[in-house]
Each structure stands twice: as structure tokens, then as C-alpha cells.
């Protein structure tokens, strides 16, 4: 089950990256001067993933889906351990 949730999150992140690229291309086409940091560093990516996982965890707890919520809690703990390496 955890592998499935990891695969889903990875696909969502990939899709978001694609959408971000499209957005930036469209933004550049408007010729509006905007400064955007296009690439997050690995630590910031981990922080974003932790934040998104907390949001999903809260949603699942509210829906009383405790088994799924525990998977997100485990994922959050793993991400927190990874961030200690930075």
C-alpha cells in the first residue's frame, strides 16, 4: 500500500512539474517581467512533500481513514529523516 501511495505521489509531482513548465512558458509569452526560481533545491522539494503529506494526512483523519493516514504518517517520518541529511 505504501508503494502505491509513493507511486501516486511521484506521478503527481511529475504532472505538477509539467504543468509548472507550461505555466512558465505562458507567463514568458506575456512579456511581463517576473522573477521565478524555476527549480527547487532538493531540501525545498522535501519540505514541499512534507507539507503536502501533512495536508493529505489531515484530510484522511477527518474522513476517519486511519489506515491510509498511518501510511502518510510513516511517509512524513521518512521524509523528516531524509531532511536531517541536509
PDB file with SEQRES, HELIX, SHEET and CRYST1 records, atoms N, CA, C and O in Angstrom:
SEQRES   1 A   86  UNK UNK UNK UNK UNK UNK UNK UNK UNK UNK UNK UNK UNK          
SEQRES   2 A   86  UNK UNK UNK UNK UNK UNK UNK UNK UNK UNK UNK UNK UNK          
SEQRES   3 A   86  UNK UNK UNK UNK UNK UNK UNK UNK UNK UNK UNK UNK UNK          
SEQRES   4 A   86  UNK UNK UNK UNK UNK UNK UNK UNK UNK UNK UNK UNK UNK          
SEQRES   5 A   86  UNK UNK UNK UNK UNK UNK UNK UNK UNK UNK UNK UNK UNK          
SEQRES   6 A   86  UNK UNK UNK UNK UNK UNK UNK UNK UNK UNK UNK UNK UNK          
SEQRES   7 A   86  UNK UNK UNK UNK UNK UNK UNK UNK                              
HELIX    1 AA1 UNK A    2  UNK A   29  1                                  28    
HELIX    2 AA2 UNK A   42  UNK A   62  1                                  21    
HELIX    3 AA3 UNK A   66  UNK A   83  1                                  18    
CRYST1    1.000    1.000    1.000  90.00  90.00  90.00 P 1           1          
ATOM      1  N   UNK A   1       0.827  -1.189   0.000  1.00  0.00           N  
ATOM      2  CA  UNK A   1       0.000   0.000   0.000  1.00  0.00           C  
ATOM      3  C   UNK A   1       0.871   1.252   0.000  1.00  0.00           C  
ATOM      4  O   UNK A   1       0.565   2.239  -0.668  1.00  0.00           O  
ATOM      5  N   UNK A   2       1.971   1.193   0.768  1.00  0.00           N  
ATOM      6  CA  UNK A   2       2.864   2.341   0.834  1.00  0.00           C  
ATOM      7  C   UNK A   2       3.526   2.586  -0.520  1.00  0.00           C  
ATOM      8  O   UNK A   2       3.728   3.733  -0.918  1.00  0.00           O  
ATOM      9  N   UNK A   3       3.863   1.503  -1.229  1.00  0.00           N  
ATOM     10  CA  UNK A   3       4.458   1.645  -2.557  1.00  0.00           C  
ATOM     11  C   UNK A   3       3.478   2.316  -3.505  1.00  0.00           C  
ATOM     12  O   UNK A   3       3.867   3.150  -4.323  1.00  0.00           O  
ATOM     13  N   UNK A   4       2.224   1.957  -3.396  1.00  0.00           N  
ATOM     14  CA  UNK A   4       1.203   2.560  -4.237  1.00  0.00           C  
ATOM     15  C   UNK A   4       1.095   4.053  -3.958  1.00  0.00           C  
ATOM     16  O   UNK A   4       1.028   4.854  -4.890  1.00  0.00           O  
ATOM     17  N   UNK A   5       1.078   4.432  -2.695  1.00  0.00           N  
ATOM     18  CA  UNK A   5       0.980   5.855  -2.360  1.00  0.00           C  
ATOM     19  C   UNK A   5       2.220   6.603  -2.835  1.00  0.00           C  
ATOM     20  O   UNK A   5       2.117   7.746  -3.280  1.00  0.00           O  
ATOM     21  N   UNK A   6       3.399   5.968  -2.744  1.00  0.00           N  
ATOM     22  CA  UNK A   6       4.621   6.601  -3.243  1.00  0.00           C  
ATOM     23  C   UNK A   6       4.563   6.790  -4.754  1.00  0.00           C  
ATOM     24  O   UNK A   6       4.994   7.819  -5.274  1.00  0.00           O  
ATOM     25  N   UNK A   7       4.026   5.790  -5.459  1.00  0.00           N  
ATOM     26  CA  UNK A   7       3.908   5.900  -6.912  1.00  0.00           C  
ATOM     27  C   UNK A   7       2.937   7.006  -7.299  1.00  0.00           C  
ATOM     28  O   UNK A   7       3.186   7.759  -8.241  1.00  0.00           O  
ATOM     29  N   UNK A   8       1.840   7.101  -6.577  1.00  0.00           N  
ATOM     30  CA  UNK A   8       0.842   8.134  -6.869  1.00  0.00           C  
ATOM     31  C   UNK A   8       1.431   9.512  -6.628  1.00  0.00           C  
ATOM     32  O   UNK A   8       1.252  10.415  -7.444  1.00  0.00           O  
ATOM     33  N   UNK A   9       2.125   9.681  -5.527  1.00  0.00           N  
ATOM     34  CA  UNK A   9       2.731  10.970  -5.217  1.00  0.00           C  
ATOM     35  C   UNK A   9       3.790  11.327  -6.251  1.00  0.00           C  
ATOM     36  O   UNK A   9       3.884  12.482  -6.668  1.00  0.00           O  
ATOM     37  N   UNK A  10       4.588  10.349  -6.670  1.00  0.00           N  
ATOM     38  CA  UNK A  10       5.607  10.604  -7.688  1.00  0.00           C  
ATOM     39  C   UNK A  10       4.966  11.054  -8.992  1.00  0.00           C  
ATOM     40  O   UNK A  10       5.465  11.969  -9.648  1.00  0.00           O  
ATOM     41  N   UNK A  11       3.857  10.415  -9.373  1.00  0.00           N  
ATOM     42  CA  UNK A  11       3.158  10.807 -10.595  1.00  0.00           C  
ATOM     43  C   UNK A  11       2.577  12.218 -10.458  1.00  0.00           C  
ATOM     44  O   UNK A  11       2.617  13.005 -11.404  1.00  0.00           O  
ATOM     45  N   UNK A  12       2.040  12.530  -9.285  1.00  0.00           N  
ATOM     46  CA  UNK A  12       1.502  13.872  -9.066  1.00  0.00           C  
ATOM     47  C   UNK A  12       2.602  14.931  -9.160  1.00  0.00           C  
ATOM     48  O   UNK A  12       2.399  15.999  -9.737  1.00  0.00           O  
ATOM     49  N   UNK A  13       3.749  14.628  -8.598  1.00  0.00           N  
ATOM     50  CA  UNK A  13       4.870  15.569  -8.650  1.00  0.00           C  
ATOM     51  C   UNK A  13       5.316  15.758 -10.091  1.00  0.00           C  
ATOM     52  O   UNK A  13       5.566  16.887 -10.512  1.00  0.00           O  
ATOM     53  N   UNK A  14       5.422  14.671 -10.858  1.00  0.00           N  
ATOM     54  CA  UNK A  14       5.805  14.775 -12.261  1.00  0.00           C  
ATOM     55  C   UNK A  14       4.797  15.608 -13.042  1.00  0.00           C  
ATOM     56  O   UNK A  14       5.174  16.462 -13.844  1.00  0.00           O  
ATOM     57  N   UNK A  15       3.521  15.355 -12.804  1.00  0.00           N  
ATOM     58  CA  UNK A  15       2.466  16.105 -13.501  1.00  0.00           C  
ATOM     59  C   UNK A  15       2.536  17.584 -13.124  1.00  0.00           C  
ATOM     60  O   UNK A  15       2.369  18.451 -13.982  1.00  0.00           O  
ATOM     61  N   UNK A  16       2.782  17.874 -11.845  1.00  0.00           N  
ATOM     62  CA  UNK A  16       2.882  19.263 -11.406  1.00  0.00           C  
ATOM     63  C   UNK A  16       4.068  19.952 -12.069  1.00  0.00           C  
ATOM     64  O   UNK A  16       3.972  21.119 -12.448  1.00  0.00           O  
ATOM     65  N   UNK A  17       5.185  19.244 -12.214  1.00  0.00           N  
ATOM     66  CA  UNK A  17       6.350  19.818 -12.891  1.00  0.00           C  
ATOM     67  C   UNK A  17       6.012  20.160 -14.338  1.00  0.00           C  
ATOM     68  O   UNK A  17       6.398  21.218 -14.836  1.00  0.00           O  
ATOM     69  N   UNK A  18       5.287  19.261 -15.016  1.00  0.00           N  
ATOM     70  CA  UNK A  18       4.877  19.532 -16.395  1.00  0.00           C  
ATOM     71  C   UNK A  18       3.977  20.761 -16.467  1.00  0.00           C  
ATOM     72  O   UNK A  18       4.145  21.619 -17.333  1.00  0.00           O  
ATOM     73  N   UNK A  19       3.023  20.833 -15.549  1.00  0.00           N  
ATOM     74  CA  UNK A  19       2.121  21.986 -15.527  1.00  0.00           C  
ATOM     75  C   UNK A  19       2.868  23.279 -15.198  1.00  0.00           C  
ATOM     76  O   UNK A  19       2.547  24.339 -15.735  1.00  0.00           O  
ATOM     77  N   UNK A  20       3.858  23.189 -14.319  1.00  0.00           N  
ATOM     78  CA  UNK A  20       4.670  24.362 -13.991  1.00  0.00           C  
ATOM     79  C   UNK A  20       5.426  24.865 -15.218  1.00  0.00           C  
ATOM     80  O   UNK A  20       5.514  26.071 -15.450  1.00  0.00           O  
ATOM     81  N   UNK A  21       5.969  23.933 -16.003  1.00  0.00           N  
ATOM     82  CA  UNK A  21       6.688  24.324 -17.218  1.00  0.00           C  
ATOM     83  C   UNK A  21       5.762  25.028 -18.196  1.00  0.00           C  
ATOM     84  O   UNK A  21       6.122  26.050 -18.781  1.00  0.00           O  
ATOM     85  N   UNK A  22       4.565  24.475 -18.371  1.00  0.00           N  
ATOM     86  CA  UNK A  22       3.580  25.099 -19.269  1.00  0.00           C  
ATOM     87  C   UNK A  22       3.224  26.490 -18.767  1.00  0.00           C  
ATOM     88  O   UNK A  22       3.154  27.439 -19.548  1.00  0.00           O  
ATOM     89  N   UNK A  23       3.001  26.608 -17.467  1.00  0.00           N  
ATOM     90  CA  UNK A  23       2.670  27.909 -16.882  1.00  0.00           C  
ATOM     91  C   UNK A  23       3.786  28.920 -17.127  1.00  0.00           C  
ATOM     92  O   UNK A  23       3.525  30.060 -17.511  1.00  0.00           O  
ATOM     93  N   UNK A  24       5.026  28.500 -16.903  1.00  0.00           N  
ATOM     94  CA  UNK A  24       6.152  29.413 -17.091  1.00  0.00           C  
ATOM     95  C   UNK A  24       6.304  29.825 -18.551  1.00  0.00           C  
ATOM     96  O   UNK A  24       6.630  30.976 -18.838  1.00  0.00           O  
ATOM     97  N   UNK A  25       6.075  28.901 -19.467  1.00  0.00           N  
ATOM     98  CA  UNK A  25       6.128  29.234 -20.889  1.00  0.00           C  
ATOM     99  C   UNK A  25       5.060  30.267 -21.230  1.00  0.00           C  
ATOM    100  O   UNK A  25       5.323  31.230 -21.951  1.00  0.00           O  
ATOM    101  N   UNK A  26       3.864  30.062 -20.711  1.00  0.00           N  
ATOM    102  CA  UNK A  26       2.781  31.009 -20.967  1.00  0.00           C  
ATOM    103  C   UNK A  26       3.071  32.359 -20.320  1.00  0.00           C  
ATOM    104  O   UNK A  26       2.764  33.406 -20.889  1.00  0.00           O  
ATOM    105  N   UNK A  27       3.655  32.327 -19.144  1.00  0.00           N  
ATOM    106  CA  UNK A  27       3.991  33.566 -18.457  1.00  0.00           C  
ATOM    107  C   UNK A  27       5.052  34.344 -19.229  1.00  0.00           C  
ATOM    108  O   UNK A  27       4.954  35.563 -19.368  1.00  0.00           O  
ATOM    109  N   UNK A  28       6.063  33.641 -19.730  1.00  0.00           N  
ATOM    110  CA  UNK A  28       7.108  34.298 -20.509  1.00  0.00           C  
ATOM    111  C   UNK A  28       6.547  34.895 -21.789  1.00  0.00           C  
ATOM    112  O   UNK A  28       7.028  35.928 -22.254  1.00  0.00           O  
ATOM    113  N   UNK A  29       5.526  34.252 -22.365  1.00  0.00           N  
ATOM    114  CA  UNK A  29       4.912  34.749 -23.602  1.00  0.00           C  
ATOM    115  C   UNK A  29       4.183  36.070 -23.383  1.00  0.00           C  
ATOM    116  O   UNK A  29       3.947  36.810 -24.339  1.00  0.00           O  
ATOM    117  N   UNK A  30       3.825  36.374 -22.144  1.00  0.00           N  
ATOM    118  CA  UNK A  30       3.116  37.631 -21.871  1.00  0.00           C  
ATOM    119  C   UNK A  30       4.058  38.823 -21.804  1.00  0.00           C  
ATOM    120  O   UNK A  30       3.615  39.972 -21.802  1.00  0.00           O  
ATOM    121  N   UNK A  31       5.378  38.544 -21.748  1.00  0.00           N  
ATOM    122  CA  UNK A  31       6.404  39.585 -21.660  1.00  0.00           C  
ATOM    123  C   UNK A  31       6.296  40.428 -20.394  1.00  0.00           C  
ATOM    124  O   UNK A  31       6.785  41.557 -20.356  1.00  0.00           O  
ATOM    125  N   UNK A  32       5.665  39.892 -19.369  1.00  0.00           N  
ATOM    126  CA  UNK A  32       5.595  40.565 -18.082  1.00  0.00           C  
ATOM    127  C   UNK A  32       6.856  40.193 -17.309  1.00  0.00           C  
ATOM    128  O   UNK A  32       7.147  39.010 -17.135  1.00  0.00           O  
ATOM    129  N   UNK A  33       7.607  41.191 -16.844  1.00  0.00           N  
ATOM    130  CA  UNK A  33       8.848  40.850 -16.127  1.00  0.00           C  
ATOM    131  C   UNK A  33       8.547  40.248 -14.747  1.00  0.00           C  
ATOM    132  O   UNK A  33       8.073  40.934 -13.842  1.00  0.00           O  
ATOM    133  N   UNK A  34       8.830  38.972 -14.616  1.00  0.00           N  
ATOM    134  CA  UNK A  34       8.597  38.256 -13.367  1.00  0.00           C  
ATOM    135  C   UNK A  34       9.821  37.393 -13.102  1.00  0.00           C  
ATOM    136  O   UNK A  34      10.310  36.692 -13.987  1.00  0.00           O  
ATOM    137  N   UNK A  35      10.305  37.457 -11.866  1.00  0.00           N  
ATOM    138  CA  UNK A  35      11.438  36.619 -11.496  1.00  0.00           C  
ATOM    139  C   UNK A  35      10.917  35.394 -10.763  1.00  0.00           C  
ATOM    140  O   UNK A  35      10.235  35.506  -9.745  1.00  0.00           O  
ATOM    141  N   UNK A  36      11.247  34.225 -11.293  1.00  0.00           N  
ATOM    142  CA  UNK A  36      10.761  32.979 -10.721  1.00  0.00           C  
ATOM    143  C   UNK A  36      11.931  32.019 -10.590  1.00  0.00           C  
ATOM    144  O   UNK A  36      12.708  31.832 -11.526  1.00  0.00           O  
ATOM    145  N   UNK A  37      12.043  31.419  -9.425  1.00  0.00           N  
ATOM    146  CA  UNK A  37      13.032  30.369  -9.229  1.00  0.00           C  
ATOM    147  C   UNK A  37      12.431  29.095  -9.802  1.00  0.00           C  
ATOM    148  O   UNK A  37      11.537  28.503  -9.197  1.00  0.00           O  
ATOM    149  N   UNK A  38      12.918  28.667 -10.969  1.00  0.00           N  
ATOM    150  CA  UNK A  38      12.297  27.568 -11.693  1.00  0.00           C  
ATOM    151  C   UNK A  38      12.564  26.199 -11.088  1.00  0.00           C  
ATOM    152  O   UNK A  38      11.768  25.282 -11.290  1.00  0.00           O  
ATOM    153  N   UNK A  39      13.642  26.032 -10.363  1.00  0.00           N  
ATOM    154  CA  UNK A  39      13.979  24.710  -9.842  1.00  0.00           C  
ATOM    155  C   UNK A  39      14.189  24.799  -8.337  1.00  0.00           C  
ATOM    156  O   UNK A  39      14.973  25.612  -7.846  1.00  0.00           O  
ATOM    157  N   UNK A  40      13.476  23.951  -7.624  1.00  0.00           N  
ATOM    158  CA  UNK A  40      13.659  23.871  -6.176  1.00  0.00           C  
ATOM    159  C   UNK A  40      14.891  23.027  -5.888  1.00  0.00           C  
ATOM    160  O   UNK A  40      15.189  22.070  -6.602  1.00  0.00           O  
ATOM    161  N   UNK A  41      15.587  23.394  -4.847  1.00  0.00           N  
ATOM    162  CA  UNK A  41      16.697  22.532  -4.442  1.00  0.00           C  
ATOM    163  C   UNK A  41      16.110  21.311  -3.726  1.00  0.00           C  
ATOM    164  O   UNK A  41      14.955  21.340  -3.302  1.00  0.00           O  
ATOM    165  N   UNK A  42      16.893  20.250  -3.590  1.00  0.00           N  
ATOM    166  CA  UNK A  42      16.360  19.007  -3.011  1.00  0.00           C  
ATOM    167  C   UNK A  42      15.755  19.178  -1.613  1.00  0.00           C  
ATOM    168  O   UNK A  42      14.758  18.535  -1.283  1.00  0.00           O  
ATOM    169  N   UNK A  43      16.351  20.033  -0.805  1.00  0.00           N  
ATOM    170  CA  UNK A  43      15.814  20.244   0.545  1.00  0.00           C  
ATOM    171  C   UNK A  43      14.424  20.876   0.473  1.00  0.00           C  
ATOM    172  O   UNK A  43      13.517  20.476   1.203  1.00  0.00           O  
ATOM    173  N   UNK A  44      14.261  21.869  -0.413  1.00  0.00           N  
ATOM    174  CA  UNK A  44      12.959  22.512  -0.554  1.00  0.00           C  
ATOM    175  C   UNK A  44      11.915  21.540  -1.106  1.00  0.00           C  
ATOM    176  O   UNK A  44      10.748  21.591  -0.719  1.00  0.00           O  
ATOM    177  N   UNK A  45      12.342  20.653  -2.012  1.00  0.00           N  
ATOM    178  CA  UNK A  45      11.415  19.640  -2.517  1.00  0.00           C  
ATOM    179  C   UNK A  45      10.930  18.734  -1.385  1.00  0.00           C  
ATOM    180  O   UNK A  45       9.751  18.386  -1.319  1.00  0.00           O  
ATOM    181  N   UNK A  46      11.845  18.361  -0.503  1.00  0.00           N  
ATOM    182  CA  UNK A  46      11.454  17.549   0.653  1.00  0.00           C  
ATOM    183  C   UNK A  46      10.464  18.300   1.537  1.00  0.00           C  
ATOM    184  O   UNK A  46       9.483  17.724   2.006  1.00  0.00           O  
ATOM    185  N   UNK A  47      10.721  19.585   1.764  1.00  0.00           N  
ATOM    186  CA  UNK A  47       9.819  20.388   2.593  1.00  0.00           C  
ATOM    187  C   UNK A  47       8.431  20.479   1.969  1.00  0.00           C  
ATOM    188  O   UNK A  47       7.423  20.392   2.670  1.00  0.00           O  
ATOM    189  N   UNK A  48       8.382  20.653   0.661  1.00  0.00           N  
ATOM    190  CA  UNK A  48       7.093  20.704  -0.040  1.00  0.00           C  
ATOM    191  C   UNK A  48       6.368  19.368   0.115  1.00  0.00           C  
ATOM    192  O   UNK A  48       5.170  19.333   0.396  1.00  0.00           O  
ATOM    193  N   UNK A  49       7.102  18.273  -0.071  1.00  0.00           N  
ATOM    194  CA  UNK A  49       6.489  16.953   0.069  1.00  0.00           C  
ATOM    195  C   UNK A  49       5.982  16.706   1.486  1.00  0.00           C  
ATOM    196  O   UNK A  49       4.928  16.099   1.677  1.00  0.00           O  
ATOM    197  N   UNK A  50       6.725  17.171   2.464  1.00  0.00           N  
ATOM    198  CA  UNK A  50       6.273  17.035   3.855  1.00  0.00           C  
ATOM    199  C   UNK A  50       4.981  17.821   4.058  1.00  0.00           C  
ATOM    200  O   UNK A  50       4.028  17.316   4.651  1.00  0.00           O  
ATOM    201  N   UNK A  51       4.955  19.045   3.570  1.00  0.00           N  
ATOM    202  CA  UNK A  51       3.759  19.874   3.713  1.00  0.00           C  
ATOM    203  C   UNK A  51       2.548  19.262   3.035  1.00  0.00           C  
ATOM    204  O   UNK A  51       1.459  19.234   3.608  1.00  0.00           O  
ATOM    205  N   UNK A  52       2.734  18.767   1.809  1.00  0.00           N  
ATOM    206  CA  UNK A  52       1.625  18.132   1.089  1.00  0.00           C  
ATOM    207  C   UNK A  52       1.163  16.860   1.801  1.00  0.00           C  
ATOM    208  O   UNK A  52      -0.029  16.557   1.840  1.00  0.00           O  
ATOM    209  N   UNK A  53       2.104  16.135   2.350  1.00  0.00           N  
ATOM    210  CA  UNK A  53       1.752  14.909   3.072  1.00  0.00           C  
ATOM    211  C   UNK A  53       0.960  15.222   4.336  1.00  0.00           C  
ATOM    212  O   UNK A  53       0.031  14.492   4.682  1.00  0.00           O  
ATOM    213  N   UNK A  54       1.320  16.310   5.032  1.00  0.00           N  
ATOM    214  CA  UNK A  54       0.543  16.711   6.214  1.00  0.00           C  
ATOM    215  C   UNK A  54      -0.884  17.089   5.821  1.00  0.00           C  
ATOM    216  O   UNK A  54      -1.832  16.762   6.535  1.00  0.00           O  
ATOM    217  N   UNK A  55      -1.039  17.768   4.704  1.00  0.00           N  
ATOM    218  CA  UNK A  55      -2.380  18.145   4.240  1.00  0.00           C  
ATOM    219  C   UNK A  55      -3.204  16.887   3.972  1.00  0.00           C  
ATOM    220  O   UNK A  55      -4.353  16.786   4.401  1.00  0.00           O  
ATOM    221  N   UNK A  56      -2.612  15.934   3.262  1.00  0.00           N  
ATOM    222  CA  UNK A  56      -3.316  14.683   2.962  1.00  0.00           C  
ATOM    223  C   UNK A  56      -3.619  13.905   4.238  1.00  0.00           C  
ATOM    224  O   UNK A  56      -4.694  13.321   4.377  1.00  0.00           O  
ATOM    225  N   UNK A  57      -2.670  13.900   5.164  1.00  0.00           N  
ATOM    226  CA  UNK A  57      -2.872  13.223   6.449  1.00  0.00           C  
ATOM    227  C   UNK A  57      -4.081  13.810   7.170  1.00  0.00           C  
ATOM    228  O   UNK A  57      -4.930  13.067   7.665  1.00  0.00           O  
ATOM    229  N   UNK A  58      -4.164  15.127   7.233  1.00  0.00           N  
ATOM    230  CA  UNK A  58      -5.293  15.778   7.899  1.00  0.00           C  
ATOM    231  C   UNK A  58      -6.620  15.426   7.227  1.00  0.00           C  
ATOM    232  O   UNK A  58      -7.621  15.190   7.902  1.00  0.00           O  
ATOM    233  N   UNK A  59      -6.619  15.393   5.888  1.00  0.00           N  
ATOM    234  CA  UNK A  59      -7.840  15.047   5.163  1.00  0.00           C  
ATOM    235  C   UNK A  59      -8.282  13.626   5.495  1.00  0.00           C  
ATOM    236  O   UNK A  59      -9.465  13.373   5.725  1.00  0.00           O  
ATOM    237  N   UNK A  60      -7.329  12.705   5.519  1.00  0.00           N  
ATOM    238  CA  UNK A  60      -7.666  11.314   5.792  1.00  0.00           C  
ATOM    239  C   UNK A  60      -8.153  11.116   7.225  1.00  0.00           C  
ATOM    240  O   UNK A  60      -9.072  10.333   7.463  1.00  0.00           O  
ATOM    241  N   UNK A  61      -7.556  11.803   8.163  1.00  0.00           N  
ATOM    242  CA  UNK A  61      -8.009  11.702   9.555  1.00  0.00           C  
ATOM    243  C   UNK A  61      -9.426  12.250   9.684  1.00  0.00           C  
ATOM    244  O   UNK A  61     -10.264  11.677  10.381  1.00  0.00           O  
ATOM    245  N   UNK A  62      -9.681  13.363   9.006  1.00  0.00           N  
ATOM    246  CA  UNK A  62     -11.020  13.950   9.049  1.00  0.00           C  
ATOM    247  C   UNK A  62     -12.062  12.991   8.472  1.00  0.00           C  
ATOM    248  O   UNK A  62     -13.201  12.945   8.938  1.00  0.00           O  
ATOM    249  N   UNK A  63     -11.660  12.228   7.454  1.00  0.00           N  
ATOM    250  CA  UNK A  63     -12.564  11.243   6.849  1.00  0.00           C  
ATOM    251  C   UNK A  63     -12.559   9.912   7.600  1.00  0.00           C  
ATOM    252  O   UNK A  63     -13.220   8.956   7.195  1.00  0.00           O  
ATOM    253  N   UNK A  64     -11.804   9.865   8.698  1.00  0.00           N  
ATOM    254  CA  UNK A  64     -11.676   8.677   9.543  1.00  0.00           C  
ATOM    255  C   UNK A  64     -11.110   7.478   8.782  1.00  0.00           C  
ATOM    256  O   UNK A  64     -11.493   6.335   9.032  1.00  0.00           O  
ATOM    257  N   UNK A  65     -10.197   7.750   7.856  1.00  0.00           N  
ATOM    258  CA  UNK A  65      -9.486   6.696   7.127  1.00  0.00           C  
ATOM    259  C   UNK A  65      -8.113   6.544   7.777  1.00  0.00           C  
ATOM    260  O   UNK A  65      -7.090   6.977   7.247  1.00  0.00           O  
ATOM    261  N   UNK A  66      -8.138   5.920   8.929  1.00  0.00           N  
ATOM    262  CA  UNK A  66      -6.952   5.876   9.779  1.00  0.00           C  
ATOM    263  C   UNK A  66      -5.830   5.001   9.213  1.00  0.00           C  
ATOM    264  O   UNK A  66      -4.654   5.305   9.411  1.00  0.00           O  
ATOM    265  N   UNK A  67      -6.177   3.932   8.519  1.00  0.00           N  
ATOM    266  CA  UNK A  67      -5.136   3.075   7.941  1.00  0.00           C  
ATOM    267  C   UNK A  67      -4.337   3.839   6.881  1.00  0.00           C  
ATOM    268  O   UNK A  67      -3.107   3.793   6.860  1.00  0.00           O  
ATOM    269  N   UNK A  68      -5.055   4.535   6.008  1.00  0.00           N  
ATOM    270  CA  UNK A  68      -4.372   5.333   4.990  1.00  0.00           C  
ATOM    271  C   UNK A  68      -3.591   6.477   5.637  1.00  0.00           C  
ATOM    272  O   UNK A  68      -2.490   6.812   5.201  1.00  0.00           O  
ATOM    273  N   UNK A  69      -4.164   7.062   6.665  1.00  0.00           N  
ATOM    274  CA  UNK A  69      -3.491   8.160   7.366  1.00  0.00           C  
ATOM    275  C   UNK A  69      -2.181   7.688   7.986  1.00  0.00           C  
ATOM    276  O   UNK A  69      -1.195   8.426   8.004  1.00  0.00           O  
ATOM    277  N   UNK A  70      -2.172   6.465   8.492  1.00  0.00           N  
ATOM    278  CA  UNK A  70      -0.942   5.957   9.106  1.00  0.00           C  
ATOM    279  C   UNK A  70       0.166   5.807   8.068  1.00  0.00           C  
ATOM    280  O   UNK A  70       1.344   5.958   8.389  1.00  0.00           O  
ATOM    281  N   UNK A  71      -0.210   5.511   6.825  1.00  0.00           N  
ATOM    282  CA  UNK A  71       0.790   5.433   5.751  1.00  0.00           C  
ATOM    283  C   UNK A  71       1.420   6.806   5.507  1.00  0.00           C  
ATOM    284  O   UNK A  71       2.629   6.918   5.303  1.00  0.00           O  
ATOM    285  N   UNK A  72       0.595   7.833   5.531  1.00  0.00           N  
ATOM    286  CA  UNK A  72       1.129   9.186   5.346  1.00  0.00           C  
ATOM    287  C   UNK A  72       1.988   9.609   6.534  1.00  0.00           C  
ATOM    288  O   UNK A  72       2.985  10.311   6.366  1.00  0.00           O  
ATOM    289  N   UNK A  73       1.603   9.184   7.724  1.00  0.00           N  
ATOM    290  CA  UNK A  73       2.419   9.491   8.907  1.00  0.00           C  
ATOM    291  C   UNK A  73       3.801   8.848   8.761  1.00  0.00           C  
ATOM    292  O   UNK A  73       4.820   9.464   9.075  1.00  0.00           O  
ATOM    293  N   UNK A  74       3.821   7.604   8.281  1.00  0.00           N  
ATOM    294  CA  UNK A  74       5.091   6.915   8.049  1.00  0.00           C  
ATOM    295  C   UNK A  74       5.909   7.647   6.991  1.00  0.00           C  
ATOM    296  O   UNK A  74       7.116   7.831   7.151  1.00  0.00           O  
ATOM    297  N   UNK A  75       5.257   8.062   5.916  1.00  0.00           N  
ATOM    298  CA  UNK A  75       5.943   8.790   4.848  1.00  0.00           C  
ATOM    299  C   UNK A  75       6.524  10.104   5.368  1.00  0.00           C  
ATOM    300  O   UNK A  75       7.652  10.466   5.034  1.00  0.00           O  
ATOM    301  N   UNK A  76       5.759  10.803   6.176  1.00  0.00           N  
ATOM    302  CA  UNK A  76       6.231  12.065   6.758  1.00  0.00           C  
ATOM    303  C   UNK A  76       7.468  11.817   7.612  1.00  0.00           C  
ATOM    304  O   UNK A  76       8.444  12.563   7.529  1.00  0.00           O  
ATOM    305  N   UNK A  77       7.428  10.783   8.424  1.00  0.00           N  
ATOM    306  CA  UNK A  77       8.576  10.466   9.274  1.00  0.00           C  
ATOM    307  C   UNK A  77       9.807  10.130   8.440  1.00  0.00           C  
ATOM    308  O   UNK A  77      10.922  10.522   8.784  1.00  0.00           O  
ATOM    309  N   UNK A  78       9.604   9.401   7.339  1.00  0.00           N  
ATOM    310  CA  UNK A  78      10.722   9.073   6.459  1.00  0.00           C  
ATOM    311  C   UNK A  78      11.299  10.335   5.819  1.00  0.00           C  
ATOM    312  O   UNK A  78      12.516  10.489   5.725  1.00  0.00           O  
ATOM    313  N   UNK A  79      10.427  11.228   5.384  1.00  0.00           N  
ATOM    314  CA  UNK A  79      10.887  12.481   4.769  1.00  0.00           C  
ATOM    315  C   UNK A  79      11.627  13.349   5.781  1.00  0.00           C  
ATOM    316  O   UNK A  79      12.612  14.006   5.443  1.00  0.00           O  
ATOM    317  N   UNK A  80      11.147  13.348   7.024  1.00  0.00           N  
ATOM    318  CA  UNK A  80      11.824  14.113   8.074  1.00  0.00           C  
ATOM    319  C   UNK A  80      13.234  13.567   8.322  1.00  0.00           C  
ATOM    320  O   UNK A  80      14.170  14.328   8.569  1.00  0.00           O  
ATOM    321  N   UNK A  81      13.368  12.261   8.254  1.00  0.00           N  
ATOM    322  CA  UNK A  81      14.693  11.657   8.428  1.00  0.00           C  
ATOM    323  C   UNK A  81      15.610  12.055   7.270  1.00  0.00           C  
ATOM    324  O   UNK A  81      16.791  12.336   7.477  1.00  0.00           O  
ATOM    325  N   UNK A  82      15.068  12.077   6.061  1.00  0.00           N  
ATOM    326  CA  UNK A  82      15.870  12.462   4.892  1.00  0.00           C  
ATOM    327  C   UNK A  82      16.345  13.913   5.002  1.00  0.00           C  
ATOM    328  O   UNK A  82      17.467  14.234   4.611  1.00  0.00           O  
ATOM    329  N   UNK A  83      15.494  14.775   5.529  1.00  0.00           N  
ATOM    330  CA  UNK A  83      15.824  16.194   5.579  1.00  0.00           C  
ATOM    331  C   UNK A  83      16.938  16.460   6.590  1.00  0.00           C  
ATOM    332  O   UNK A  83      17.625  17.478   6.505  1.00  0.00           O  
ATOM    333  N   UNK A  84      17.114  15.565   7.530  1.00  0.00           N  
ATOM    334  CA  UNK A  84      18.205  15.722   8.501  1.00  0.00           C  
ATOM    335  C   UNK A  84      19.567  15.616   7.839  1.00  0.00           C  
ATOM    336  O   UNK A  84      20.557  16.103   8.385  1.00  0.00           O  
ATOM    337  N   UNK A  85      19.635  14.986   6.667  1.00  0.00           N  
ATOM    338  CA  UNK A  85      20.895  14.838   5.947  1.00  0.00           C  
ATOM    339  C   UNK A  85      21.386  16.147   5.326  1.00  0.00           C  
ATOM    340  O   UNK A  85      22.535  16.236   4.894  1.00  0.00           O  
ATOM    341  N   UNK A  86      20.530  17.146   5.282  1.00  0.00           N  
ATOM    342  CA  UNK A  86      20.919  18.423   4.660  1.00  0.00           C  
ATOM    343  C   UNK A  86      21.504  19.384   5.655  1.00  0.00           C  
ATOM    344  O   UNK A  86      21.879  20.498   5.290  1.00  0.00           O  
TER     345      UNK A  86                                                      
END                                                                             
